[in-house]
Amino acid sequence: SMTANFTTDKELVIGYGKYRRDKGFINTLVRYETLWNAMQYMGHALVAKPFMAVGRNIAYTKSLFTASSQFCNSLTIASGDDDLFVMEAGTKKNTQVCYLPQAQTISVAAQTLDEWLSQKSRHLSTAFRIPFTTKLLLGSEIISRQLFYFISLYCLIFNTFVPITIAIIVSRLLLIQIIFYKAAQRFEV
């Protein structure tokens, strides 16, 4: 399914790498965060320039690989070489996203909060190499979300436009739930 996406102009295929569903809060948290990240990096690849992929589910042509210097430059880093490769070699034109269930990889998630935090810190070790424009785009979502909740809380506390504020908060939460539900269905999470 991944290689079926290769065409004359598509040399990089980004797939979804999910985690096995197990019991427990940590498993739910890891799977939620994985879905959230996938929605961001796959969506970004579809509308702009790809900035990352899951190393356990990425395919690329030999010619794209040999034209890139990124793997040679990344031999000494513990993780993130896949993301750096995608940032260097991927374009909106040469990248395809594959979310088909039969093309997904399934891994075992971290079992404890310490394991998950250790994994996250390892992944963030290459964050300084991410281009500023990509950081700005990803950061703008986080900032706008925090700003939305701050302004909403302010309006509720100081009794300003309370009915409208509640309607906007409920609308946003419902919209987010619908988007996550549809994404979870598509990825069969």
C-alpha positions, -999 to +999 in steps of 0.1 A: +000+000+000+028+024+007+047+017-025+015+020-046+018+057-039+050+061-058+046+078-092+069+097-114+066+128-093+060+112-058+092+100-042+084+102-005+054+085+012+045+093+047+024+067+066+008+065+100+026+047+128+001+040+155+004+023+189-014-009+200-045-003+221-039-014+257-055-007+290-044+023+310-043+061+310-007+062+297-017+041+266-046+064+260-024+095+263+003+081+240-023+071+213-041+105+216-008+124+212+002+102+183-031+109+165-027+146+172+009+146+158-002+126+127-030+151+120-004+179+121+024+163+101+002+147+075-020+177+071+011+199+068+025+176+041-008+178+021-011+216+021+025+229+026+060+214+030+063+182+049+083+186+081+083+151+097+073+115+094+073+085+116+105+066+110+088+032+113+064+041+085+080+061+057+090+051+022+112+069-003+130+062-035+166+054-037+172+084-059+157+108-033+178+091-006+210+093-025+204+130-034+200+139+002+229+145+025+208+144+057+213+108+068+251+113+065+248+145+086+226+127+112+247+096+120+255+108+155+220+117+167+199+093+186+166+101+170+150+126+146+170+116+115+138+107+097+123+141+104+154+159+092+154+138+061+118+147+054+125+184+060+154+183+036+140+161+008+103+165+011+082+189-009+045+193-014+050+181-049+071+150-043+054+138-011+023+116-007+004+108+025-009+072+030-033+066+058-048+034+047-053+009+076-033-018+058-004+005+054-001+014+091+025+001+114+015-009+150+040-005+179+039-011+216+035+021+235+054+032+265+041+016+296+049+043+322+049+080+323+087+081+328+092+059+296+069+082+276+086+114+289+120+099+281+108+091+246+094+126+241+126+143+253+147+121+229+124+132+200+127+168+210+165+166+210+165+176+173+139+204+177+166+231+173+172+219+137+136+225+127+132+256+105+119+287+121+089+289+097+078+254+107+082+262+144+062+293+139+034+275+121+032+247+148+036+272+176+008+294+163-017+266+168-006+261+204-005+299+211-039+304+195-054+276+216-040+289+248-052+324+239-087+311+232-089+295+266-074+325+284-098+350+267-127+326+274-118+323+310-114+361+313-149+366+298-165+341+322-148+354+353-156+390+345-191+383+334-185+396+299-206+381+271-211+350+291-238+333+269-218+341+238-186+329+254-202+296+265-216+291+230-182+296+215-165+273+239-190+246+234-189+250+196-151+248+196-151+217+218-177+200+196-158+208+165-126+194+179-144+163+190-158+158+155-124+163+139-107+139+163-135+113+159-133+114+121-095+112+122-096+083+147-121+065+123-098+071+093-068+058+111-087+031+129-073+042+163 
